[in-house]
């Protein structure tokens, strides 16, 4: 009997251009396994543990074991005037120091430095970046010395024969907002400097030839062309501002009377001073929710094409 050769379509060789699919998928996934393990261990794991704690009455001291309380911590938060005050002050602090302060001042500095001489750019950039790289606690002490009753600001006002006051007592949320602007403007300035350098010079020159002034060029040309950079900067600044703790703690500790107590300080007070870990963790999740809502808005803006 003669052996029949196999049908050519029933055999596959590596030369066919269709290699077997079996070993390919594991080989592609294999390099991602360490990153996935690290994310599960140090990110997803702690978040899941915090979520579970938020639904218990866990306390730091004086408790044998915790029990499940459902949504009681969240219900308690929305019925707590101190929590609602912290939410309001967090929004005020974020809008004043991030959305308005850092964003606007950073854009203004970036635009002015484009037209300034090199020594002026170097000096201004060095001063602004120095404030940014200072540790948060050091920056807090510097601004505390600036705003306190016997501080630098009142000394300047006295020298100008203007009325002075205890700024950390009368206007604490404005004082800490200014401190956050002073410390964080450098990031916005660097982002907008890079974005402005990407605008073709021919477009700006053509607008100048057409008679467009500086404000019209900024509104109709510059801002639309750097819109994606604005959205990215606002998102990163907002998330950073929502988590500011050390700066406010050093300057006012959330006082006086809770008038500068943002959500991070309220969360710390409940969890570590009042020993209510479950309640403090629930507040932390609500803060995470606020940050997520801001992020969704900015990501929506970033998807819009220029």
Residue pairs with C-beta under 8 A, 6 or more apart in sequence:
12 18
12 20
50 281
50 284
50 285
51 285
53 66
53 277
53 278
53 281
54 73
54 74
54 278
54 281
54 282
54 284
54 285
55 68
55 69
55 70
55 71
55 73
55 278
55 282
56 66
56 67
56 68
56 69
56 278
57 63
57 66
57 67
57 69
57 72
57 73
57 278
58 66
58 277
58 278
58 281
59 66
59 275
59 276
59 277
59 278
60 271
60 272
60 275
60 276
60 277
61 275
62 275
66 278
69 278
73 278
73 279
73 281
73 282
74 282
74 286
76 279
77 83
77 279
77 282
77 283
77 286
78 84
82 258
82 261
82 266
83 266
83 283
85 258
85 261
86 258
86 261
86 262
86 263
86 265
86 266
87 263
87 290
89 173
89 259
89 260
89 261
89 262
90 242
90 262
90 263
90 287
90 290
92 173
92 177
93 173
93 176
93 177
93 180
93 241
93 244
93 248
93 260
93 262
94 238
94 241
94 242
96 173
96 174
96 177
96 181
97 176
97 177
97 178
97 180
97 181
97 184
97 241
98 180
98 184
98 234
98 237
98 238
98 240
98 241
99 234
99 237
99 238
101 177
101 178
101 180
101 181
101 185
102 180
102 181
102 184
102 185
102 187
102 188
102 237
102 241
103 188
103 230
103 233
103 234
103 237
105 181
105 185
105 188
105 189
106 185
106 186
106 187
106 188
106 189
106 191
106 192
106 233
107 188
107 192
107 230
109 124
109 128
109 185
109 189
109 192
110 188
110 189
110 190
110 192
110 193
110 195
110 196
111 192
111 196
111 218
111 222
113 120
113 121
113 124
113 125
113 189
113 193
114 193
114 196
114 197
116 124
125 189
128 185
128 186
128 189
129 186
129 190
131 139
131 182
131 183
131 185
131 186
132 183
132 184
132 185
132 186
132 187
133 186
134 142
134 183
136 183
136 244
136 246
136 247
136 250
137 246
137 250
139 179
139 182
139 183
139 247
140 179
140 246
140 247
140 248
140 249
140 250
140 251
141 250
143 175
143 176
143 178
143 179
143 182
143 183
143 247
143 251
144 151
144 168
144 250
144 251
145 151
145 152
146 152
146 153
147 153
147 167
147 168
147 175
147 179
147 251
148 154
148 166
148 167
148 168
149 166
149 168
149 169
151 167
153 164
153 167
154 164
154 165
154 167
157 163
157 164
158 164
167 174
167 175
168 175
168 251
168 252
169 256
172 251
172 252
172 255
172 256
172 259
172 260
173 259
173 260
175 251
175 252
175 260
176 247
176 248
176 251
176 252
176 260
179 247
179 251
180 241
180 244
180 247
183 247
184 237
184 240
184 241
187 233
187 236
187 237
188 233
188 237
191 229
191 232
191 233
192 226
192 229
192 233
194 229
195 226
195 229
196 222
196 226
198 226
199 221
199 222
199 225
199 226
203 221
203 225
204 217
204 221
207 216
207 217
207 220
207 221
208 217
212 220
212 221
223 230
224 306
225 306
227 301
227 304
227 306
228 302
228 306
231 298
231 301
231 302
232 298
232 302
234 298
235 294
235 295
235 298
235 299
235 302
238 291
238 294
238 298
239 291
239 294
239 295
242 263
242 264
242 287
242 290
242 291
242 294
243 264
243 287
243 291
244 262
244 264
245 264
245 265
245 268
248 254
248 260
248 262
248 264
248 265
249 265
249 268
251 260
252 260
253 265
254 260
254 261
254 262
254 265
254 266
254 269
255 261
261 269
263 283
263 286
263 287
263 290
264 287
266 283
267 280
267 283
267 284
267 287
268 280
269 280
270 276
270 279
270 280
270 283
271 277
271 279
271 280
271 281
271 283
271 284
272 280
274 280
